[in-house]
Amino acid sequence: MNKGFFITATDTSVGKTIISAAMVRALNYLGYRTAAMKPIETGCNKIDDMLMPQDGLFLKNVSGMDENISDITPCTYENPLSPLAAGEIEGRTVDLAAILDAYNELTKRYDAIVVEGIGGISVPVTKDYFVSDLALQMGLPLIIVARPTLGTINHTLLTVHYAVAKGMEIAGIILNYSSEPEGGVDEDTDRKTLESVTDIPIIGVFPHLADFEEETIDRATMKSLNTGILKNHLS
């Protein structure tokens, strides 16, 4: 089995990209030369007739990778929709072979890999292939990113139960402040509740960042994430 993690979330815009970046930095800190991958990105900007994956480019830069962006994000779409819907509008289905070829090449060149999914775990990639199928085919344990806000218990448990039913390994949960804390009671109790109703470790509570500079990400990563849990899954 390849070493690394597949980053999924309870919903879209929960902060998978910043957590993926933090994971790359954490694994590098643990001594693993780590690649990042965002296999599919929708909502890309078109520049000179080329679709530019912003999340993919961010992960490439944070990871310090020399590979072409097409190796990190093989499939890009302009419409900010599920890959299935975007592909139908734009007349291009997701090239799963290209994704898996790029993935296999990266795993040969690096000690570990962090793969960021798209949306939640059950988002359709094609009519009969979902994000969960991609994670299973890559053989990576999941890290579930959730919001520390009201409603996250239900969303997180639904994601956990879906993953377990699919036979997936879950390495842990990260509660991420993708927006400024509101100071609600739920923010103080979500972690304890999730720990009491699942046997899945909480890897950490990641703070809202003022900027996405590498130093800022590194500082939050070292302060907030339990790298020991990550190391156990890599050994």
The 8 nearest C-alpha neighbors of each residue, nearest first, counted from 0:
[[1, 138, 2, 139, 137, 3, 140, 233],
 [2, 0, 3, 139, 106, 138, 111, 112],
 [3, 1, 111, 233, 0, 112, 110, 4],
 [2, 4, 112, 111, 113, 139, 1, 233],
 [5, 3, 113, 139, 140, 141, 6, 114],
 [4, 6, 114, 141, 139, 115, 140, 113],
 [7, 5, 115, 142, 116, 141, 114, 143],
 [8, 6, 143, 116, 119, 120, 142, 144],
 [9, 7, 144, 143, 119, 10, 145, 15],
 [8, 10, 119, 145, 154, 155, 158, 144],
 [11, 9, 119, 8, 118, 13, 12, 145],
 [10, 12, 118, 13, 119, 8, 9, 117],
 [13, 11, 14, 10, 15, 118, 177, 8],
 [14, 12, 11, 177, 15, 10, 146, 145],
 [13, 15, 12, 177, 16, 17, 18, 175],
 [16, 14, 18, 17, 19, 13, 144, 6],
 [17, 15, 19, 18, 14, 20, 54, 115],
 [16, 18, 20, 19, 14, 15, 21, 211],
 [17, 19, 21, 15, 20, 16, 22, 14],
 [20, 18, 16, 22, 17, 21, 15, 115],
 [19, 21, 17, 23, 18, 22, 58, 16],
 [22, 20, 18, 24, 19, 23, 220, 25],
 [21, 23, 25, 19, 20, 24, 18, 26],
 [24, 22, 20, 26, 25, 21, 33, 27],
 [23, 25, 27, 21, 22, 26, 28, 20],
 [26, 24, 22, 28, 27, 23, 21, 29],
 [27, 25, 29, 23, 28, 31, 24, 22],
 [26, 28, 31, 24, 30, 29, 25, 32],
 [27, 29, 25, 26, 30, 24, 31, 23],
 [30, 28, 26, 27, 31, 25, 230, 226],
 [29, 31, 27, 28, 26, 32, 33, 25],
 [32, 30, 27, 110, 26, 33, 29, 111],
 [33, 31, 110, 27, 109, 111, 30, 34],
 [32, 34, 111, 112, 31, 109, 110, 23],
 [35, 33, 112, 109, 113, 111, 62, 36],
 [36, 34, 113, 112, 114, 58, 62, 59],
 [35, 37, 114, 71, 38, 115, 113, 72],
 [36, 38, 115, 72, 55, 39, 114, 71],
 [39, 37, 72, 73, 36, 98, 74, 71],
 [40, 38, 74, 37, 75, 72, 73, 117],
 [39, 41, 75, 52, 76, 74, 37, 42],
 [40, 42, 76, 79, 43, 77, 75, 78],
 [79, 41, 43, 77, 78, 76, 44, 40],
 [44, 42, 77, 52, 41, 51, 50, 76],
 [45, 43, 51, 50, 46, 77, 42, 52],
 [44, 46, 50, 49, 48, 51, 43, 47],
 [47, 45, 49, 48, 50, 44, 51, 43],
 [48, 46, 49, 45, 50, 51, 44, 43],
 [47, 49, 46, 45, 50, 51, 44, 77],
 [50, 48, 46, 45, 47, 51, 44, 43],
 [49, 51, 45, 44, 43, 46, 75, 52],
 [50, 52, 44, 43, 53, 45, 49, 46],
 [53, 51, 43, 55, 54, 56, 40, 50],
 [52, 54, 56, 55, 51, 57, 43, 44],
 [55, 53, 57, 56, 52, 58, 16, 37],
 [54, 56, 52, 58, 53, 57, 37, 72],
 [57, 55, 59, 53, 58, 54, 52, 60],
 [56, 58, 54, 60, 59, 55, 53, 61],
 [59, 57, 61, 55, 60, 56, 62, 20],
 [58, 60, 56, 62, 57, 64, 61, 63],
 [59, 61, 63, 57, 62, 58, 56, 64],
 [60, 62, 58, 63, 59, 57, 20, 213],
 [63, 61, 59, 64, 60, 58, 34, 35],
 [64, 62, 60, 61, 59, 65, 58, 34],
 [63, 65, 62, 59, 66, 60, 34, 61],
 [66, 64, 67, 63, 59, 68, 60, 62],
 [67, 65, 64, 70, 68, 71, 59, 69],
 [68, 66, 69, 70, 65, 71, 64, 59],
 [67, 69, 71, 70, 72, 66, 56, 55],
 [70, 68, 73, 72, 67, 71, 74, 66],
 [71, 69, 68, 101, 67, 73, 72, 66],
 [70, 72, 36, 68, 69, 37, 73, 55],
 [73, 71, 38, 69, 37, 74, 70, 55],
 [72, 74, 69, 70, 38, 98, 71, 97],
 [75, 73, 39, 72, 38, 93, 40, 94],
 [74, 76, 40, 41, 39, 50, 52, 73],
 [77, 75, 41, 78, 43, 42, 40, 85],
 [76, 78, 42, 43, 41, 44, 79, 50],
 [77, 79, 42, 85, 80, 76, 41, 43],
 [42, 80, 78, 41, 77, 81, 85, 43],
 [81, 79, 85, 78, 84, 41, 82, 42],
 [80, 82, 84, 83, 85, 123, 122, 124],
 [83, 81, 124, 85, 84, 86, 80, 123],
 [82, 84, 125, 124, 86, 81, 85, 123],
 [85, 83, 87, 81, 86, 82, 80, 88],
 [86, 84, 82, 88, 87, 80, 78, 83],
 [85, 87, 91, 92, 89, 83, 84, 88],
 [86, 88, 90, 84, 85, 89, 83, 91],
 [89, 87, 85, 86, 90, 84, 91, 78],
 [90, 88, 86, 87, 91, 85, 76, 77],
 [89, 91, 87, 86, 88, 92, 85, 84],
 [92, 90, 86, 89, 93, 87, 88, 85],
 [91, 93, 86, 94, 90, 87, 125, 83],
 [92, 94, 95, 74, 91, 86, 124, 82],
 [95, 93, 97, 96, 92, 98, 74, 73],
 [94, 96, 98, 97, 93, 99, 100, 133],
 [95, 97, 99, 98, 94, 100, 101, 93],
 [98, 96, 100, 94, 95, 99, 101, 73],
 [99, 97, 95, 101, 96, 100, 73, 38],
 [98, 100, 102, 96, 101, 97, 103, 95],
 [99, 101, 97, 103, 102, 98, 96, 104],
 [102, 100, 104, 98, 70, 99, 103, 97],
 [101, 103, 99, 105, 100, 104, 98, 106],
 [104, 102, 106, 100, 105, 101, 99, 107],
 [105, 103, 101, 107, 102, 106, 100, 108],
 [106, 104, 108, 102, 107, 103, 109, 101],
 [105, 107, 103, 109, 104, 108, 102, 112],
 [106, 108, 104, 105, 109, 103, 110, 102],
 [109, 107, 105, 106, 104, 110, 34, 111],
 [110, 108, 106, 111, 32, 33, 107, 105],
 [109, 111, 32, 31, 33, 106, 2, 108],
 [112, 110, 33, 2, 3, 109, 31, 34],
 [111, 113, 34, 3, 33, 35, 114, 2],
 [112, 114, 35, 4, 3, 5, 34, 36],
 [115, 113, 36, 5, 35, 37, 6, 4],
 [116, 114, 6, 37, 5, 36, 19, 113],
 [117, 115, 7, 6, 114, 118, 37, 130],
 [116, 118, 119, 39, 115, 40, 130, 7],
 [117, 119, 11, 10, 122, 116, 8, 120],
 [120, 118, 10, 8, 9, 122, 121, 7],
 [119, 121, 130, 131, 122, 7, 8, 118],
 [120, 122, 119, 129, 130, 131, 123, 118],
 [121, 123, 119, 129, 130, 120, 118, 124],
 [124, 122, 129, 125, 83, 128, 121, 130],
 [123, 125, 82, 83, 129, 128, 130, 122],
 [124, 126, 83, 128, 123, 127, 129, 93],
 [127, 125, 128, 123, 83, 124, 129, 84],
 [126, 128, 125, 129, 123, 124, 132, 83],
 [129, 127, 125, 124, 126, 132, 123, 130],
 [128, 130, 123, 124, 132, 131, 122, 121],
 [129, 131, 133, 120, 132, 122, 121, 124],
 [130, 132, 134, 129, 120, 133, 121, 135],
 [133, 131, 135, 129, 130, 134, 136, 128],
 [132, 134, 136, 130, 135, 131, 137, 129],
 [133, 135, 131, 137, 132, 136, 138, 139],
 [136, 134, 138, 132, 137, 133, 131, 167],
 [135, 137, 133, 138, 134, 132, 139, 131],
 [136, 138, 134, 135, 139, 133, 99, 102],
 [137, 139, 135, 136, 134, 0, 140, 1],
 [138, 140, 4, 137, 5, 3, 134, 141],
 [141, 139, 168, 4, 169, 170, 5, 138],
 [142, 140, 169, 5, 170, 4, 6, 143],
 [141, 143, 6, 171, 170, 172, 7, 5],
 [142, 144, 172, 8, 7, 141, 173, 6],
 [143, 145, 8, 173, 174, 172, 7, 15],
 [146, 144, 174, 9, 8, 175, 173, 13],
 [145, 147, 175, 148, 174, 151, 13, 176],
 [148, 146, 186, 174, 189, 151, 145, 175],
 [149, 147, 146, 186, 151, 185, 150, 189],
 [148, 150, 151, 185, 147, 152, 186, 189],
 [151, 149, 152, 153, 148, 154, 146, 147],
 [150, 152, 154, 153, 149, 155, 148, 146],
 [153, 151, 155, 154, 150, 156, 193, 189],
 [152, 154, 156, 151, 155, 150, 157, 158],
 [155, 153, 151, 157, 152, 156, 9, 158],
 [154, 156, 158, 152, 157, 153, 151, 9],
 [155, 157, 159, 153, 158, 154, 160, 152],
 [158, 156, 160, 154, 155, 159, 161, 153],
 [157, 159, 155, 161, 156, 160, 162, 9],
 [158, 160, 156, 162, 157, 161, 155, 163],
 [161, 159, 163, 157, 162, 158, 156, 164],
 [160, 162, 164, 158, 159, 163, 157, 165],
 [163, 161, 165, 159, 167, 164, 160, 158],
 [162, 164, 166, 160, 165, 167, 161, 159],
 [165, 163, 161, 166, 162, 160, 167, 159],
 [166, 164, 162, 163, 167, 161, 131, 135],
 [167, 165, 163, 164, 162, 168, 135, 161],
 [168, 166, 162, 163, 165, 169, 135, 140],
 [167, 169, 140, 141, 170, 166, 163, 162],
 [170, 168, 141, 140, 171, 142, 167, 199],
 [171, 169, 141, 142, 140, 168, 232, 199],
 [172, 170, 200, 142, 199, 169, 201, 202],
 [171, 173, 143, 201, 142, 202, 144, 200],
 [174, 172, 144, 203, 202, 204, 201, 175],
 [173, 175, 204, 145, 146, 147, 144, 205],
 [176, 174, 205, 146, 177, 204, 145, 173],
 [175, 177, 207, 178, 206, 205, 146, 179],
 [176, 178, 14, 175, 207, 13, 179, 146],
 [179, 177, 176, 207, 180, 208, 175, 181],
 [178, 180, 207, 181, 176, 177, 206, 208],
 [181, 179, 182, 178, 176, 207, 186, 183],
 [180, 182, 183, 179, 186, 148, 178, 184],
 [181, 183, 180, 184, 186, 187, 185, 179],
 [184, 182, 185, 186, 181, 187, 148, 180],
 [183, 185, 187, 186, 188, 182, 189, 149],
 [186, 184, 188, 183, 187, 189, 149, 148],
 [187, 185, 147, 184, 183, 188, 148, 189],
 [186, 188, 185, 184, 189, 190, 183, 191],
 [187, 189, 185, 191, 190, 186, 192, 184],
 [190, 188, 192, 191, 185, 186, 193, 187],
 [189, 191, 193, 192, 188, 194, 201, 187],
 [190, 192, 194, 188, 193, 189, 195, 187],
 [193, 191, 195, 189, 194, 190, 188, 196],
 [194, 192, 190, 196, 195, 191, 197, 189],
 [193, 195, 191, 192, 197, 196, 190, 198],
 [194, 196, 192, 193, 197, 191, 198, 190],
 [197, 195, 193, 194, 192, 198, 156, 191],
 [198, 196, 199, 194, 195, 193, 200, 156],
 [197, 199, 200, 194, 196, 195, 193, 171],
 [198, 200, 197, 171, 201, 194, 172, 169],
 [201, 199, 171, 202, 172, 198, 194, 170],
 [200, 202, 172, 203, 171, 173, 199, 194],
 [203, 201, 225, 173, 224, 172, 171, 200],
 [202, 204, 224, 173, 201, 223, 225, 205],
 [203, 205, 174, 175, 173, 223, 206, 224],
 [204, 206, 175, 223, 174, 176, 203, 207],
 [207, 205, 176, 208, 175, 204, 219, 223],
 [206, 208, 176, 177, 179, 178, 209, 205],
 [209, 207, 210, 206, 211, 215, 216, 177],
 [208, 210, 207, 211, 215, 212, 206, 179],
 [211, 209, 208, 212, 215, 216, 207, 213],
 [210, 212, 216, 215, 213, 208, 209, 17],
 [211, 213, 215, 214, 210, 216, 217, 61],
 [212, 214, 216, 215, 217, 211, 61, 218],
 [213, 215, 217, 216, 212, 218, 211, 219],
 [216, 214, 218, 212, 213, 217, 219, 211],
 [215, 217, 213, 219, 214, 218, 220, 21],
 [218, 216, 220, 214, 215, 219, 213, 221],
 [217, 219, 215, 221, 220, 216, 214, 222],
 [220, 218, 222, 216, 217, 221, 223, 215],
 [221, 219, 217, 223, 222, 218, 224, 21],
 [220, 222, 218, 219, 223, 224, 217, 25],
 [223, 221, 219, 220, 218, 224, 225, 217],
 [222, 224, 220, 203, 205, 219, 221, 204],
 [225, 223, 203, 220, 202, 226, 221, 222],
 [224, 226, 202, 227, 228, 203, 223, 229],
 [225, 227, 229, 228, 224, 230, 25, 202],
 [226, 228, 230, 225, 229, 231, 224, 232],
 [229, 227, 231, 226, 230, 225, 232, 202],
 [228, 230, 226, 227, 232, 231, 233, 225],
 [229, 231, 227, 233, 232, 228, 226, 234],
 [232, 230, 228, 229, 233, 234, 227, 226],
 [231, 233, 229, 230, 234, 228, 170, 2],
 [234, 232, 230, 231, 2, 229, 3, 111],
 [233, 231, 232, 230, 2, 229, 3, 228]]
